[in-house]
């Protein structure tokens, strides 16, 4: 579990990040969960766009992906979500 201070720090870092994945009409599939896991291991902090035709609200998508990957939901803004998970092999982000 991350603190509010750490969440604030991660939000600041996420502002510079580009959206790297989209959740579309297929919703949250096992293939998407695997992609998210790989992206989290490589980057630790990722931004995902939830398309309107996905059938999920961004909050639902954030909670579902966080649960499936063991990540922390950092932020939900509009149709974008930000997830964080410390890399097991190559941690780069130092939380305050």
C-alpha positions as CSV (number, residue, x, y, z in Angstrom):
1,X,0.0,0.0,0.0
2,X,1.3,3.4,-0.9
3,X,0.9,6.6,1.2
4,X,-0.8,9.8,-0.1
5,X,2.6,11.4,-0.3
6,X,3.9,8.6,-2.5
7,X,0.7,8.7,-4.6
8,X,1.2,12.5,-5.1
9,X,4.8,11.9,-6.2
10,X,3.7,9.2,-8.7
11,X,1.1,11.5,-10.1
12,X,3.7,14.1,-10.8
13,X,5.9,11.5,-12.6
14,X,2.9,10.2,-14.6
15,X,2.2,13.6,-16.1
16,X,5.2,13.2,-18.3
17,X,4.3,9.6,-19.3
18,X,2.6,8.8,-22.6
19,X,-0.4,6.5,-22.8
20,X,0.9,3.0,-23.8
21,X,-2.1,0.8,-23.7
22,X,-5.8,1.0,-24.5
23,X,-8.8,-0.9,-23.2
24,X,-11.3,-1.3,-26.0
25,X,-14.4,-3.4,-26.7
26,X,-12.6,-6.6,-25.7
27,X,-12.5,-5.3,-22.1
28,X,-10.0,-6.8,-19.8
29,X,-8.8,-10.0,-21.4
30,X,-6.0,-12.4,-20.1
31,X,-3.8,-11.1,-23.0
32,X,-4.3,-7.5,-21.8
33,X,-3.5,-8.4,-18.2
34,X,-0.3,-10.0,-19.5
35,X,0.6,-6.9,-21.4
36,X,0.0,-4.7,-18.4
37,X,2.2,-7.0,-16.2
38,X,5.0,-6.8,-18.8
39,X,4.7,-3.1,-19.0
40,X,4.7,-2.7,-15.3
41,X,7.8,-4.8,-14.9
42,X,9.6,-2.8,-17.6
43,X,8.4,0.7,-16.6
44,X,6.9,0.5,-13.1
45,X,4.5,3.4,-13.9
46,X,2.1,3.1,-16.8
47,X,-0.8,5.1,-18.2
48,X,-3.8,3.4,-19.9
49,X,-6.6,4.9,-21.9
50,X,-10.1,3.4,-21.4
51,X,-12.2,3.7,-24.6
52,X,-15.9,4.4,-24.3
53,X,-16.8,1.1,-26.1
54,X,-15.0,-1.0,-23.5
55,X,-18.2,-1.3,-21.3
56,X,-16.2,-0.4,-18.2
57,X,-15.8,2.9,-16.4
58,X,-12.2,4.0,-15.9
59,X,-12.6,3.4,-12.2
60,X,-13.8,-0.2,-12.7
61,X,-11.0,-0.8,-15.2
62,X,-8.4,0.6,-12.7
63,X,-9.7,-1.5,-9.8
64,X,-9.9,-4.7,-12.0
65,X,-6.4,-4.3,-13.4
66,X,-4.9,-3.4,-10.0
67,X,-6.5,-6.6,-8.6
68,X,-5.3,-8.8,-11.4
69,X,-1.7,-7.5,-11.5
70,X,-1.1,-6.7,-7.9
71,X,-0.4,-3.1,-8.9
72,X,-1.5,0.1,-7.1
73,X,-4.1,2.4,-8.8
74,X,-2.4,5.8,-8.6
75,X,-4.9,8.0,-10.4
76,X,-8.1,8.0,-12.6
77,X,-8.5,11.2,-14.6
78,X,-11.2,11.3,-17.3
79,X,-10.7,8.2,-19.4
80,X,-7.1,7.6,-18.3
81,X,-5.8,5.5,-15.5
82,X,-2.3,5.3,-14.0
83,X,-1.0,2.1,-12.4
84,X,2.2,1.6,-10.4
85,X,4.0,-1.6,-9.4
86,X,7.6,-1.9,-8.2
87,X,9.7,-3.9,-10.6
88,X,11.1,-7.1,-9.1
89,X,14.2,-7.2,-11.3
90,X,15.0,-3.6,-12.1
91,X,13.4,-1.1,-9.7
92,X,13.9,2.5,-10.9
93,X,11.4,4.7,-9.1
94,X,12.5,5.6,-5.6
95,X,9.4,6.5,-3.5
96,X,9.7,9.2,-0.9
